[in-house]
């Protein structure tokens, strides 16, 4: 048999083509687990993240305590009583500064980024960021207050759904309402994880009951403080619904194209008819 005379047969079309193996979802940092390992399992990752760059956290924590303490003392010395409007305003501003700083610090730590105090502060020095966080704090506070006063039970459903709003506001640079909605959507089906983190924090806080347990409580809570940033990373980097096609149709060959001009049309002529002989007359 001559190999050149063999007519090539078209390849069979299979609608179920083999898919390439799907790689596991990559996390955004060395201190972020590939999947959520529970509230207690988050401790080792949070501890590793905090320990990798603990300096800026200690600095801002000392500043936070000093400003609050000095402001309270000055307010009492001037007004003669606590709880003045100046004291409340100062506490609010310092609280916003602390929230902005720690949020950037937690995200950088779990992502393996070692930022100095000045680098973190430069990221939060925009007045617009302060105003947006202030607005988000007011809206979340009103939402929780209304749900607690009027209905009580919805408060426990709403609290975990809004726990990651700060991270979306600062990390994604979203607006106030967009951050509110993003946290509500991201924690759908993950409220139990948030309550798990809150529960572990409460258990650690119980060590404050005894004098001996106070330093342990401070240490554990300090090292566990990046747990919410870990949850944000796991939820945010893992899509809730992954649409992977189960079948793939074989590509159809394209019609051949040619740049040559079309051949001229040949006029069709009728075929000549044979001559007819007249019938014989009898």
Phi, psi and omega in degrees: 000132179279122182299333182286340181275355181282126180279125180294134179268142178294147178292143178294139179272123181240120180287342180253070179289145180294133179271150176292144181300134182280127179283150178296151181298126181276139178273172187266000182196165182289342182256019179249126180292154178295327176216160184292126184254019177094166183295319179287325179293338180287345184298314184295325178288320178295318179297318179296322180292315181293318183294333182291338182204066188279341186303305182300327180295316180296321180297310182292329178293318177295317179298318180299315181292318182294314181296317178297316181294313180294319179297321179293320180293316179295322180295319179290325181289330181277312184269338181086358177207160181274172175077025179286168180294326178295317179296317180294319179294318179296319179296322179295314181295318179293323177296320177295318178299316181294319180295317178297313183296311184292326179296313177296320181294316180298315181296318179294323183291314181290338177270002178078021180261123179263100180256141176281172180299317181293324179293320178293317181295327179293333180284340184245013185277354180287129179298330180297322179296321178295316181295319180293319178293323176297315178296319179295321179297319180295315183293317179294318179298317178294319180298315180291322180294316180295317180294331180280319184284315186275322189238336179066297186296316178301340178301320183286342174271329184278325184304308181291335183287341182251009187286343183251012184296322180299323182292320177292322181297315186274316184286315182267355182056044179277169173282180184295305183289327178295321177293321178300312181290323182295319177295320180296322181284321184291329182270007176295121184082000180238014180297326179297326178295320179295316178296328176298316178296318178297320179297319179294321177298321178295318178298319177293325180291338178295341178292344178291347182297320180257149180295322180294327184278351183300309180298327178292319179297317179298317182294312182296316180293324178297313181284343181264001189291343179268011185295322180291326175295324176297315179296320177301316181294316181295315181290317187287330182268352179249113181296142181294321179230124180250112183269100178251124181295137180271342178217158181217124181283146178292141180294138179276136180294141181284150179293135181295140180242153180217140178272355181289147179292149181294149180290146180291145180286135179265125180293137180273132179246149180288144180291141181293138180269143178291147181294139180265132178268142180289152180290149179287140178266124180270000000 
